[in-house]
Structure formats: C-alpha cells, structure tokens
C-alpha cells in the first residue's frame, strides 16, 4: 500500500512540475534573465540627505523607458532622446531562496550621453521579478528610489 501511495505522490509531483514549468513562472530564472525586456518608469522618489521624507519626482521621468537586451546592451528612451549603453548585474543569486525573497543586487549601467561622454548609473538594492524592477541611486545630495514596470 505504501508503494502505491509513494507512486501516486511521485506522479503528482512530476505532473505538477511539468504543468507549471520553471521558466514560464520565472521562479528559477536569474535576475539577468528576468530583466530582459522593456520597462517604463512607474515611480521615482527622492530622499535628500539629512531629510526624513521622500519627495515624489516621478513627473521628471514621464515616458522614460529602459530596454535591457540579452547581449547586455541597454537603450534608455524619453521624449526626443535615445541613449545607448551596456548593463551588468552583480548579485548573489540563490535559486533556493529566489522564489521566496527575490534577489537584491547591484545593477550597473554605462550610458553614452548625447555629448559622447560615458556616465555610470549604479542602482543598489536592485530587485527584479517578472513584472517589477526597483533600485536606489545615490546622486545630487540624496538617494533616488526607482520603480519600473515591465511593458
């Protein structure tokens, strides 16, 4: 009887895994895979150094999109401007915990500005899942908190 119960349990587990699929849900995908695609700015808040409240500055980023490609190239677009660059995620991805907690990492982007100079965008506490991307950037005497949603 135990053998039959064990067999049914194994068949159930195999059926469940084959129907749900790991890559479709993104459960076992690394952040470098989850980031691929086009994202739009949803919310940006700024916390000035030595301040206790964040200011909503989302209006300054209206219609901004970030497109992350598999070859680690990046396109940032906003009205009338397109910037190109590269990206890299530095993380400690652990497939045993990603499905519960996600992965907090650092996203580093090198972007060629309109005048040809390269600027570095360094987002700490970077998090990405299949629909939302968040990160923090220190500049201009404070911290910017970005939230992007996948298009």
Secondary structure, DSSP 8 states (H G I E B T S, - for coil): -HHHHHHHHHHHHHHHHHHH-HHHHTTT--HHHHT-EEEEEEEEEEEETT-SS-EE-GGGGTT-EEEE-TTSEEEEEETTEEEEEEEEEE----TTTHHHH---EEEEEEEE-TTS-EEEEEEEEEEE-SSEEEEEEEETTEEEEEEEEE-
